[in-house]
Amino acid sequence: MKDKLQQIIDKAESELNSITTKPELLNAKSRIIGKKSELNSLMKNIKDVAPEDRREFGQLINEAKDYLQQLIDSRTQIIDELIYNEQVASSRIDLTMPGRRTVQGGLHPLTQIWREVEDTFLSMGFEIADGFDVEDEFHNFDALNTPKDHPSRNLADTFYVEDNILLRTQTSTVQIRTMENYQPPIRIIAPGRCYRNDKMDASHSPVFHQVEALVVDENISFADLKDTLNIFVQTMFGQNIKSRIRPHFFPFTEPSAEIDISCVSCGGSGCRICKNSGWLEMGGAGMVDPAVLESVGIDSEKYTGYAFGLGIDRITMLKYNIPDMRILFENDLRFLKQYR
Ligand SMILES: [Zn+2]
């Protein structure tokens, strides 16, 4: 009898030692001490034992059962530890793994230059004025001295929203709105979007960006205009850059001029970008026509002023050596990433 119990215990010990999972353990537990276990069938045989020996018999079986339960409990503990250690190992943070890069956005090159232009003029004492993208004909043409039959008013060149209402073709509209509302001294720039019915190509876009400057005060002369322009282009492109002025015609300035700067690429010796001329066209300028001053109620005997307009797209292309204007509007991330 004792031998039989020892056999059961030995067998259970070796069986439990090889178990590593919870389901295996549950099966083993039912085999070892369950209803259909060898131990349980021994217990059922108690009726065949002589009455005087039954007490000892029962005691031995109970002791064996307690011992087997202890074996199962300690195996359960070992398996729980194994599972816990595995979980810790699999969720451990590996500090030697390479990190994941966070992708960070950046400002569009046009926005970067727009802000640089603003900062440059702010440092020269200008204020920033804002206007409307949708304008009336008066502010876009009439007040700027543009005759009714001027070709720029043509439907083919200008986007009309309805009769008399259009998408502004120039930021000069802000000059008029500023002079209507403020008396001199005036010293503003107006950066913004403009619209013309141009076909998109390497140097044209139906939407483009201009910055307009307007200064009206006593004793303002053409020399002041040249000085301001020179400081601006040298701040943007470098101290070696020269500017020059060629006579031109604009309806709202008198005299009027076109502004060139020495080529930022070759420095004036001639290259592909300046078409071998050594100069780059930058925009238009001039002294505000006295008729324009009078039309907005500013005394043209007392005050004079100058204005100029430059292309922000053009400045961006020159600064970043971008050969085709369309690239600025395509928003191809592979291009934009280079200017972050
Ligand atoms: Zn050049």
Residues whose N, C-alpha, C, O or C-beta is under 5 A from the ligand:
A	BS01	ZN	C263 S265 C266 G270 C271 I273 C274 G278
